Amino acid sequence: MSREMFSRESAGTARRLAIVLAVGLALAASSVALAQERLTPQTAPEGWVVIETPHGFEALSARLDEAVRANEMGLVTRASASDGARGQGIEIPGNRVVGVFRNDFARRMLEASVPAGIEAPIRFYLTENPDGSATLSYAPPSLVFAPYLDAAGPDLRAVAEELDDVFGEIAEDATAP
């Protein structure tokens, strides 16, 4: 093998190694950023309710399920990026979205506004904090349905206000000490 050929192969290997290292560092940095970012009242979108709790992530999730049932609502959907990541052998902080609604509210909502139906179920968002505690967040139903209120009128507003009370009760029950 000539010296020139060896130098070209070495340079190519060094470039590939540098790319692999750069990608690895970028992924590590994004994982650290993900683990350190926290949803707080100051970082949440305007109008959201954000409740920081002393409860651990799984405990808060169980408490939310119980509070939904106690307030006679339905657990409609559940999605978890952290559960999905764990299934691939990757650990990220706990993250779960829980969709909550009930059929009588759905019928009334649709009578008032078919386009508003895309918003159901309304979601609670659970996030694990770096200290092991968890936060419960949600956009109140009146905020979720706000884009539809002018066209839909008072019937949708009434549903949204009733749901604001129900979601507030669920959140209070789930996050109580």
C-alpha positions in Angstrom: 0.0 0.0 0.0 1.4 3.4 -1.0 1.9 6.2 1.5 -0.5 8.4 -0.4 -3.3 5.7 -0.4 -2.8 5.1 3.3 -3.1 8.9 3.9 -6.3 9.1 1.9 -7.8 6.1 3.8 -6.7 7.5 7.1 -8.2 10.9 6.2 -11.5 9.3 5.2 -11.6 7.2 8.4 -10.8 10.3 10.5 -13.7 12.2 8.8 -16.1 9.4 9.4 -15.0 9.2 13.0 -15.4 12.9 13.4 -19.0 12.7 12.0 -19.9 9.9 14.3 -18.5 11.7 17.3 -20.3 15.0 16.4 -23.6 13.1 16.0 -23.1 11.3 19.3 -22.3 14.6 21.1 -25.4 16.2 19.5 -27.6 13.3 20.7 -26.1 13.4 24.1 -26.6 17.2 24.4 -30.2 16.9 23.3 -30.8 14.1 25.8 -29.4 16.3 28.6 -31.5 19.2 27.4 -34.6 17.0 27.4 -33.9 15.7 30.9 -33.3 19.3 32.3 -36.3 21.1 30.7 -39.2 21.4 33.0 -42.8 22.5 32.4 -43.6 25.2 34.9 -46.2 27.9 35.1 -43.6 30.3 33.6 -42.8 28.0 30.6 -46.2 26.7 29.8 -48.4 28.1 27.0 -50.5 31.1 28.1 -53.7 30.0 29.8 -52.6 26.5 30.8 -53.0 25.2 34.3 -49.7 23.8 35.6 -49.6 22.1 39.0 -46.3 21.0 40.4 -46.7 18.1 42.8 -44.6 16.2 45.3 -45.9 12.9 43.8 -43.7 10.7 41.7 -44.6 10.2 38.0 -46.3 6.8 38.3 -48.0 7.8 41.5 -49.4 10.9 39.9 -50.5 8.9 36.8 -52.4 6.5 39.1 -53.9 9.3 41.1 -55.1 11.0 37.8 -56.8 7.7 36.7 -58.6 7.5 40.0 -59.6 11.2 39.9 -61.0 10.8 36.4 -63.2 7.8 37.5 -64.2 9.6 40.8 -65.4 12.5 38.7 -67.4 10.2 36.4 -65.4 10.9 33.3 -63.9 8.5 30.8 -60.2 7.7 30.2 -60.4 7.8 26.4 -56.7 7.9 25.3 -53.3 7.4 26.8 -49.9 8.1 25.0 -46.5 8.0 26.5 -43.2 9.0 24.8 -41.3 7.7 27.8 -43.0 4.3 27.6 -42.3 4.1 23.9 -38.6 5.1 24.4 -38.3 2.5 27.2 -39.5 -0.1 24.7 -36.5 0.8 22.5 -34.1 0.7 25.4 -33.9 4.4 25.9 -34.6 6.2 29.1 -36.2 9.7 29.1 -38.1 11.5 31.8 -41.7 10.3 32.3 -44.1 11.9 29.9 -47.8 10.9 29.4 -50.8 12.5 27.7 -54.2 11.3 29.0 -57.3 12.1 27.0 -60.5 12.5 29.1 -64.1 13.0 28.0 -67.6 11.6 28.4 -70.3 10.9 25.8 -73.0 13.3 27.0 -70.5 16.1 26.8 -69.5 14.9 23.3 -73.1 14.9 22.1 -73.7 18.4 23.4 -70.4 19.6 22.0 -71.2 18.2 18.5 -74.7 19.7 18.6 -73.1 23.1 19.1 -70.1 22.7 16.8 -69.0 19.8 14.6 -65.6 21.4 14.0 -65.0 21.5 17.8 -65.1 17.7 17.8 -61.5 17.5 16.7 -60.6 18.7 20.2 -62.1 15.8 22.1 -60.9 14.2 24.2 -59.4 17.0 26.2 -55.9 16.1 27.5 -54.0 16.1 30.7 -50.2 16.2 30.4 -48.0 14.5 33.0 -44.3 15.3 33.1 -41.5 13.9 35.3 -39.2 16.5 36.9 -35.5 16.1 37.4 -36.0 15.8 41.2 -38.4 12.8 40.7 -41.6 14.7 41.3 -44.2 15.1 38.6 -46.2 18.0 37.2 -49.8 17.9 35.9 -50.8 20.3 33.2 -53.7 21.0 30.9 -55.3 23.6 28.8 -58.7 24.3 30.3 -61.6 23.2 28.1 -62.7 26.9 27.6 -59.3 27.6 26.2 -59.4 24.5 24.0 -62.8 25.4 22.6 -62.1 29.1 22.3 -61.5 29.1 18.5 -65.0 27.7 18.0 -67.0 29.8 20.4 -67.9 32.7 18.1 -69.4 30.4 15.4 -70.9 28.0 17.9 -72.5 30.3 20.3 -73.7 29.9 23.9 -74.2 26.1 23.8 -70.5 25.3 23.3 -69.6 28.0 25.8 -71.8 26.2 28.4 -70.2 22.8 27.7 -66.7 24.4 28.0 -67.5 26.1 31.3 -69.0 22.9 32.8 -65.9 21.0 31.6 -63.7 23.7 33.2 -65.2 22.8 36.5 -64.9 19.1 36.0 -61.3 19.3 34.8 -60.5 21.6 37.8 -61.9 19.0 40.2 -60.0 16.1 38.5 -56.8 18.1 38.7 -57.4 19.1 42.4 -58.2 15.5 43.3 -55.2 14.1 41.5 -52.7 16.5 42.9 -53.9 16.8 46.5 -51.3 15.9 49.1 
